[in-house]
């Protein structure tokens, strides 16, 4: 079999390269405590769509740091009993997508909320406010400041806050909520499941935001990970503080959050992926201790995976 990474048997044993900060758990416990005391100031604004079975809303909430964050929210019309729900996350630089793409889950009797990540292709604002560079991407936003200023710290908390908001709606059964997404959306699905212990199911497809140092060592700091190379070339060209940067990135490395996951996990992976290398994805998968399963595509990379959406739909349908 052709390969761009380790053989499959080694992938199943791989434990990751990026260091885990010594105070990692305390860091995220403190962040969750901040979320516990936070008022999201939720606003639902009706949206008109010519559909017979869904009610559509623009959902706005205030995230950590004061940013107004946006999601599309759809629910079945005339739902009389609490029902399951999905929280959905998009790929890097994208947005929450068209309303129509959410309708299959509504037809299944689910509510669904799709997040726009701060400062990317949708409506959510990024209030910034960090020292240092913000050139070419969000992984390095705040890297030269403090771990609390890392862009993805707040986005990860946005995912957990959105899940909490959806779980709090009268029409939703809080014990039957799942999360899904691909690439960045896959990484955010892992983060959401890690920070939301009551989430029931998670389907991260070829997740981004895992094992940064491994990406660098494979010379794949390109495309979505290009900003890692940009940072070193511009701000630490001789790698004199390399250990500091890898450790700081460890705070937003989903392989280190993954042991917190209690949801059942289904992870589709393409073994020819050169955007999010398979080993980085396995670094997170191998640390998940809850019920889990992989859907492996040996000949596919970071692209549409045939039948994957159907498999994920079936996985979520018995929430």
C-alpha positions as CSV (number, residue, x, y, z in Angstrom):
1,X,0.0,0.0,0.0
2,X,1.4,3.5,-0.8
3,X,1.8,5.7,2.2
4,X,2.7,9.3,3.2
5,X,3.1,8.6,6.9
6,X,3.7,5.6,9.1
7,X,2.4,2.1,8.3
8,X,-1.1,1.5,9.8
9,X,0.2,-0.8,12.6
10,X,2.6,2.0,13.8
11,X,-0.2,4.6,13.6
12,X,-2.3,2.5,16.1
13,X,0.6,2.7,18.6
14,X,1.7,6.3,17.9
15,X,1.6,8.6,21.0
16,X,2.4,12.0,19.5
17,X,5.4,14.4,19.5
18,X,4.2,17.8,20.6
19,X,4.9,18.3,24.3
20,X,2.1,18.6,26.9
21,X,2.5,21.6,29.2
22,X,2.9,20.6,32.9
23,X,-0.1,22.7,33.9
24,X,-2.3,21.6,31.0
25,X,-5.2,20.3,33.1
26,X,-5.1,23.3,35.4
27,X,-5.1,25.6,32.4
28,X,-8.3,24.1,31.0
29,X,-10.0,23.7,34.3
30,X,-9.5,27.4,34.9
31,X,-10.9,28.1,31.4
32,X,-14.0,26.0,32.1
33,X,-14.4,27.8,35.4
34,X,-14.4,31.1,33.5
35,X,-17.0,29.7,31.2
36,X,-19.2,28.6,34.1
37,X,-19.4,32.2,35.3
38,X,-20.0,33.7,31.8
39,X,-23.2,35.2,30.5
40,X,-23.6,34.3,26.8
41,X,-26.4,36.8,26.2
42,X,-28.1,34.6,23.7
43,X,-30.2,36.1,20.9
44,X,-32.3,34.2,18.4
45,X,-33.5,36.0,15.3
46,X,-35.9,34.2,12.9
47,X,-34.7,33.5,9.4
48,X,-37.1,32.8,6.5
49,X,-36.5,29.7,4.5
50,X,-39.1,28.0,2.2
51,X,-39.2,24.7,4.1
52,X,-42.2,22.9,5.5
53,X,-40.4,21.1,8.4
54,X,-37.8,23.5,9.9
55,X,-37.7,26.7,11.8
56,X,-34.5,28.7,11.2
57,X,-32.8,31.2,13.4
58,X,-29.7,33.4,13.4
59,X,-28.2,32.5,16.8
60,X,-25.9,35.1,18.4
61,X,-24.0,34.8,21.7
62,X,-21.1,36.5,23.5
63,X,-18.0,34.4,23.9
64,X,-15.1,34.7,26.2
65,X,-13.4,38.0,25.7
66,X,-16.5,39.8,24.6
67,X,-16.7,38.6,20.9
68,X,-20.2,38.3,19.4
69,X,-20.3,34.8,17.9
70,X,-22.7,33.6,15.3
71,X,-24.3,30.2,14.5
72,X,-27.1,29.0,12.3
73,X,-29.8,27.2,14.3
74,X,-32.5,25.0,12.9
75,X,-35.1,23.0,14.7
76,X,-38.1,20.8,13.6
77,X,-41.4,22.6,13.4
78,X,-44.0,21.7,16.0
79,X,-41.7,19.5,18.0
80,X,-43.6,18.6,21.1
81,X,-41.1,16.5,23.1
82,X,-37.4,17.1,23.8
83,X,-35.3,15.7,20.8
84,X,-31.7,15.2,19.9
85,X,-29.4,17.9,18.6
86,X,-26.2,18.4,16.7
87,X,-23.5,21.0,16.9
88,X,-21.5,21.4,13.7
89,X,-18.1,23.0,13.0
90,X,-16.6,24.0,9.7
91,X,-13.2,23.8,8.0
92,X,-10.4,26.3,8.4
93,X,-11.2,29.8,6.9
94,X,-14.7,28.7,6.0
95,X,-18.1,29.3,7.5
96,X,-21.3,27.5,8.7
97,X,-22.5,26.9,5.2
98,X,-26.0,27.0,3.6
99,X,-29.2,26.5,5.6
100,X,-30.3,23.8,3.2
101,X,-27.3,21.6,4.1
102,X,-28.7,21.2,7.6
103,X,-32.2,20.1,6.7
104,X,-31.5,16.3,6.6
105,X,-30.8,16.4,10.4
106,X,-34.0,18.4,11.0
107,X,-36.0,16.0,8.9
108,X,-34.6,13.3,11.2
109,X,-36.1,15.1,14.1
110,X,-32.9,16.9,15.3
111,X,-32.1,20.5,16.0
112,X,-28.7,21.6,14.6
113,X,-26.5,24.5,15.4
114,X,-23.6,25.4,13.0
115,X,-20.9,27.7,14.3
116,X,-19.0,30.4,12.5
117,X,-15.5,30.5,13.9
118,X,-14.3,33.9,15.0
119,X,-12.7,36.1,12.3
120,X,-12.9,33.5,9.5
121,X,-15.4,33.3,6.6
122,X,-18.6,33.8,8.5
123,X,-20.2,36.4,10.7
124,X,-18.4,35.9,14.1
125,X,-16.1,38.6,15.2
126,X,-12.5,38.2,16.4
127,X,-11.8,41.0,18.9
128,X,-8.1,40.4,18.8
129,X,-6.1,42.1,21.5
130,X,-2.9,40.2,21.5
131,X,0.8,41.2,21.5
132,X,3.0,40.1,18.7
133,X,2.2,39.0,15.1
134,X,-1.0,37.8,13.7
135,X,0.4,37.0,10.2
136,X,-1.1,34.2,8.2
137,X,-3.4,32.3,10.4
138,X,-4.9,31.6,13.7
139,X,-2.8,28.8,15.1
140,X,-0.1,31.4,16.0
141,X,-2.5,34.1,17.1
142,X,-1.2,35.0,20.6
143,X,1.7,32.6,20.5
144,X,4.2,35.3,21.5
145,X,1.8,36.6,24.2
146,X,0.5,34.2,26.8
147,X,-1.4,30.9,26.6
148,X,-4.6,32.6,27.7
149,X,-4.4,34.8,24.6
150,X,-4.2,31.9,22.1
151,X,-6.9,32.3,19.5
152,X,-7.9,28.7,19.6
153,X,-8.4,28.7,23.4
154,X,-11.3,31.0,22.9
155,X,-12.6,29.1,19.9
156,X,-12.5,25.9,21.8
157,X,-14.5,27.5,24.5
158,X,-16.9,28.8,21.9
159,X,-17.6,25.2,20.9
160,X,-18.3,24.2,24.5
161,X,-20.5,27.3,25.0
162,X,-22.5,26.6,21.9
163,X,-23.1,23.0,23.1
164,X,-24.2,24.3,26.5
165,X,-26.6,26.8,24.9
166,X,-28.2,24.2,22.7
167,X,-28.4,21.7,25.6
168,X,-30.3,24.4,27.5
169,X,-33.0,24.9,24.9
170,X,-36.4,23.5,26.0
171,X,-36.9,21.6,22.8
172,X,-33.5,19.7,23.1
173,X,-32.8,16.6,25.2
174,X,-29.5,17.6,26.7
175,X,-28.5,13.9,27.1
176,X,-28.7,13.3,23.3
177,X,-26.4,15.9,21.7
178,X,-23.6,15.1,19.2
179,X,-20.9,17.1,17.5
180,X,-19.4,16.7,14.0
181,X,-17.2,18.5,11.5
182,X,-14.2,18.0,9.2
183,X,-10.6,19.3,9.2
184,X,-10.7,22.3,11.5
185,X,-14.3,21.2,12.2
186,X,-12.9,17.8,13.2
187,X,-10.4,19.4,15.6
188,X,-13.2,21.6,17.0
189,X,-15.4,18.5,17.4
190,X,-12.6,16.9,19.5
191,X,-12.3,20.1,21.5
192,X,-16.0,20.3,22.1
193,X,-16.3,16.7,23.2
194,X,-13.3,17.2,25.5
195,X,-14.7,20.3,27.1
196,X,-18.3,19.0,27.2
197,X,-18.3,15.8,29.1
198,X,-22.0,15.2,28.7
199,X,-21.8,15.2,24.9
200,X,-23.1,11.8,23.7
201,X,-21.4,11.3,20.3
202,X,-18.6,13.0,18.3
203,X,-17.7,12.5,14.7
204,X,-14.4,14.3,13.9
205,X,-13.4,13.8,10.2
206,X,-9.7,14.0,9.5
207,X,-9.2,16.5,12.4
208,X,-6.9,19.5,12.2
209,X,-5.1,21.1,15.2
210,X,-3.3,17.9,16.5
211,X,0.4,17.2,17.1
212,X,1.9,20.4,15.7
213,X,5.5,19.3,16.1
214,X,4.9,16.1,14.1
215,X,3.6,18.3,11.2
216,X,6.8,20.3,11.4
217,X,9.1,17.3,11.5
218,X,7.3,15.8,8.4
219,X,8.0,19.1,6.5
220,X,4.2,19.5,6.1
221,X,4.0,23.0,7.6
222,X,2.3,24.0,4.4
223,X,-1.3,24.9,3.4
224,X,-3.4,25.0,6.6
225,X,-0.3,24.6,8.8
226,X,1.9,27.1,6.8
227,X,1.8,29.7,9.6
228,X,4.0,27.4,11.7
229,X,6.8,27.9,9.1
230,X,6.0,31.6,8.8
231,X,6.3,32.1,12.5
232,X,9.7,30.4,12.7
233,X,11.1,32.1,9.6
234,X,10.1,35.5,10.8
235,X,10.4,35.4,14.6
236,X,12.7,32.6,15.5
237,X,14.8,31.8,12.5
238,X,17.4,29.8,14.4
239,X,14.8,28.0,16.6
240,X,16.4,29.4,19.7
241,X,13.1,29.3,21.6
242,X,11.7,26.3,19.8
243,X,10.9,24.4,23.0
244,X,8.8,27.3,24.3
245,X,6.7,27.5,21.2
246,X,6.0,23.8,21.0
247,X,5.0,23.7,24.6
248,X,2.8,26.7,24.3
249,X,1.1,25.2,21.2
250,X,0.5,22.2,23.4
251,X,-2.2,24.0,25.2
252,X,-4.3,23.9,22.0
253,X,-3.3,20.5,20.9
254,X,-6.3,18.2,20.7
255,X,-4.2,15.1,21.4
256,X,-3.8,16.4,25.0
257,X,-7.5,17.3,25.4
258,X,-8.6,13.9,24.0
259,X,-8.3,11.9,27.2
260,X,-11.2,14.1,28.6
261,X,-13.6,12.8,26.0
262,X,-16.5,10.7,27.3
263,X,-18.6,10.7,24.2
264,X,-18.7,7.8,21.7
265,X,-16.3,8.7,18.8
266,X,-16.3,7.9,15.1
267,X,-13.3,9.2,13.3
268,X,-13.0,9.0,9.5
269,X,-9.3,9.2,8.3
270,X,-7.7,9.3,4.9
271,X,-4.3,7.6,5.0
272,X,-2.9,9.7,2.1
273,X,-3.6,13.0,3.9
274,X,-0.8,15.5,3.5
275,X,-2.7,18.4,5.0
276,X,-3.5,16.8,8.4
277,X,-1.1,13.9,8.4
278,X,-2.6,10.6,9.7
279,X,-0.1,10.3,12.5
280,X,-1.3,13.6,14.0
281,X,-4.9,12.4,13.9
282,X,-3.9,9.1,15.5
283,X,-2.1,10.9,18.2
284,X,-5.5,12.2,19.3
285,X,-7.4,9.1,18.5
286,X,-5.1,6.8,20.5
287,X,-5.6,8.9,23.6
288,X,-9.4,8.7,23.6
289,X,-10.5,6.2,26.3
290,X,-14.2,6.2,25.6
291,X,-15.9,4.0,23.0
292,X,-14.4,4.7,19.6
293,X,-14.0,3.5,16.1
294,X,-12.2,4.6,12.9
295,X,-13.4,4.7,9.3
296,X,-10.3,4.3,7.2
297,X,-9.9,5.4,3.6
298,X,-6.5,4.0,2.5
299,X,-6.3,5.8,-0.8
300,X,-7.7,9.1,0.1
301,X,-6.2,12.3,1.4
302,X,-7.8,15.6,2.7
303,X,-10.7,15.5,0.4
304,X,-14.3,14.2,0.0
305,X,-14.4,10.7,1.4
306,X,-17.0,8.6,-0.5
307,X,-19.9,7.6,1.7
308,X,-18.5,9.4,4.8
309,X,-21.4,11.8,5.2
310,X,-23.8,8.8,5.1
311,X,-21.8,6.9,7.7
312,X,-21.7,9.9,10.0
313,X,-25.5,10.5,9.5
314,X,-26.2,6.9,10.5
315,X,-23.9,7.1,13.5
316,X,-25.7,10.2,14.7
317,X,-29.2,9.0,13.9
318,X,-29.6,6.9,17.0
319,X,-28.6,9.6,19.5
